[in-house]
Amino acid sequence: MRGYCSVYDRVRAAGLVLVLAVDVLLAARPLCAGQWNPPAFAKEDTVSLRSICPGEGEYWFPVWLVVIDDQVYVRLGSRAAQRVGCNQTAPHLAVEIAGQRFERVRAESAPDEAERVADAMADKYTSDVFIRWLPHPLTLRLVPEQGATPPNTPQ
């Protein structure tokens, strides 16, 4: 019969609409502040950093991260290093990692850790066998400021 919809078909269609609506709502939810937890971040592939440069406004960019001695490190290429250099909120960046946002994270230059960070990147990321040979003028340790991570923020 043409044009006939069984109850089963209607329930299935309604279920599909509900699943899609929930999926859209979850994808659009804002990131929330949380606890800075480097051991938990070690399993993450990327961290997103926000710079605010003159004439540009805010700009988010993803970079690889490693955790060494319970400290979060990133290694930046030339363009990302320029963004950090022009950042109007320096030495602070906003950071998004593991579904959490941290508004005030101090970006500390860590040239003394550059070799250890490069080795850790090579161990963690297979494609670093190629990326490693590109220039990385800036290695940063990311340190949250006091008050940047409210202890009881609802998730």
C-alpha positions in Angstrom: 0.0 0.0 0.0 1.3 3.3 -1.0 1.4 6.1 1.6 0.8 3.7 4.5 3.0 4.3 7.6 2.8 1.7 10.4 3.0 2.7 14.0 6.4 1.0 14.1 7.6 3.3 11.3 6.4 6.4 13.1 8.1 5.3 16.4 11.3 4.6 14.6 11.2 8.0 12.8 10.5 9.8 16.1 13.3 7.9 17.8 15.7 8.9 15.0 14.7 12.6 15.4 15.2 12.4 19.2 18.7 10.8 18.8 19.7 13.5 16.3 18.3 16.3 18.5 20.3 15.0 21.5 23.4 14.7 19.4 23.1 18.3 18.2 22.5 19.6 21.7 25.5 17.7 23.1 27.8 18.9 20.3 26.7 22.5 20.9 27.1 22.5 24.7 29.8 24.9 25.9 33.0 23.6 27.4 33.1 24.0 31.1 35.8 24.8 33.6 37.2 21.9 35.5 40.2 20.6 37.3 43.7 20.9 35.8 44.8 17.2 35.8 47.9 16.6 33.7 47.9 12.8 34.2 44.4 12.7 32.7 45.5 15.0 29.9 48.3 12.7 28.9 45.9 10.5 26.9 44.6 13.5 24.9 46.0 14.0 21.4 45.7 17.8 21.2 45.1 20.9 23.2 43.5 24.1 21.8 45.1 27.4 22.6 43.5 30.8 22.2 45.5 33.9 21.3 44.1 37.4 20.9 46.3 39.4 18.5 45.8 43.0 17.4 43.4 43.3 14.5 42.5 39.6 14.6 40.4 39.0 17.7 40.5 35.6 19.3 41.9 32.7 17.4 41.9 29.1 18.6 44.4 26.6 17.3 45.1 23.0 18.1 48.6 21.7 19.0 50.0 18.4 20.2 50.8 18.0 23.9 52.8 15.8 26.1 52.9 15.4 29.9 56.3 15.1 31.5 56.7 15.0 35.3 53.0 16.0 35.7 53.5 19.1 33.6 51.8 19.8 30.3 54.1 20.9 27.4 53.4 22.0 23.9 55.9 22.5 21.0 55.0 25.2 18.6 55.9 25.7 15.0 56.7 29.2 13.6 53.1 30.3 13.0 51.8 29.2 16.4 54.8 30.8 18.0 54.0 34.0 16.3 50.4 33.9 17.6 51.7 33.4 21.1 54.1 36.3 20.5 51.5 38.8 19.5 49.0 37.6 22.1 47.5 40.6 24.0 46.8 38.5 27.1 50.4 37.3 27.4 51.7 35.5 29.3 48.2 33.9 29.6 46.4 31.8 27.1 43.0 30.2 27.2 43.2 26.4 26.9 40.7 23.8 25.9 41.5 20.2 26.7 39.5 17.1 27.5 36.2 18.9 27.1 37.2 21.6 29.6 38.1 25.2 29.2 40.7 27.0 31.3 40.6 30.8 30.8 43.9 31.8 32.5 46.8 29.5 31.8 50.3 30.9 32.0 52.4 29.9 29.0 56.0 29.6 30.3 58.8 29.3 27.8 60.7 26.1 28.5 63.7 26.0 26.2 65.6 23.8 28.7 62.9 21.1 28.2 62.8 21.3 24.4 64.8 18.1 23.8 62.7 16.1 26.4 59.5 17.4 24.9 60.7 16.5 21.4 61.5 13.0 22.5 58.2 12.6 24.2 56.4 13.8 21.1 58.3 11.3 19.0 57.2 8.5 21.4 53.5 9.6 21.5 52.9 10.6 17.9 53.9 8.3 15.0 53.9 11.1 12.4 56.4 13.0 14.5 59.1 11.1 12.6 58.5 13.7 9.9 57.2 16.7 11.9 60.2 16.6 14.2 62.5 17.9 11.5 60.4 21.1 11.0 61.4 24.2 13.0 59.8 24.4 16.4 61.1 27.7 17.8 59.0 27.6 21.0 58.4 25.0 23.7 55.9 26.0 26.4 54.9 24.6 29.8 51.2 25.3 30.5 50.6 26.3 34.1 47.1 27.2 35.3 46.8 30.4 37.4 45.3 30.2 40.8 41.6 30.6 40.5 41.6 29.5 36.8 40.1 26.1 37.8 37.2 26.5 40.2 37.2 23.4 42.4 33.5 22.7 42.3 32.4 23.7 38.9 29.4 21.7 37.8 30.1 19.5 34.7 
